[in-house]
Amino acid sequence: MTVSLFQRIQVNDFDKWLHPDQDMVAQMMKEQGVLAFALHRNLDDPNNLIAHFHFPDAATAKSFIGWMEAAIKQWAIDFPDVEQEVLEWWIGTDVEGSGGDTKDFNRRQI
C-alpha cells in the first residue's frame, strides 16, 4: 500500500518561490522518504499550487509533514521576499488499480 499526501499552497510569486535547484530539492525530499512527487498550478491563479507526494507508508508521510513545516519556517527566514502559506494537508491511501502504476503519471520519480 502506498500513501499519497497532497499539500495545497498559496504563494506570492511562483517564479520566486520555485527553487532554482530542483535536483537539490528532490534529493532533500528523497531523504525524507518521498518516492515521487508532482507539482500542479491552478489555471485561474498560478500562485495557488497543489503538491502531490507518494510515500511507502503513512508514518513516513506524517513525518514528512513535520519536516516540511520546519523547513517552511526556515525558508521564510532565508528567503523573506518569498511568501507561502500551506492552506491544507491531505493524506490518504492509494486505491489499487484506480490509476495505474506511478510510472504512468507525469510525476518526477526520485
C-alpha angles and dihedrals in degrees: 000000000000125000129222124210121194121196119191111204136183116203131182095226122010095201092053092042097052107088112237093222103061092167090060091049090049091051092051090051092047089054087055092054102264110153097187139346143190132193122213131191125210113247093222097040114027090191090063109085143180119205116198118200130184122212135180092236145357095259091059092047092050091048089051091056090057092047092047094049090053091046091051090054091050092046089053088059095042095044107030094169091059113080124192135167126192103224097182145356118206124182129183146143121271115247106236115237095012100102111012129245116328090246088068092064130079095252132123111255112215 
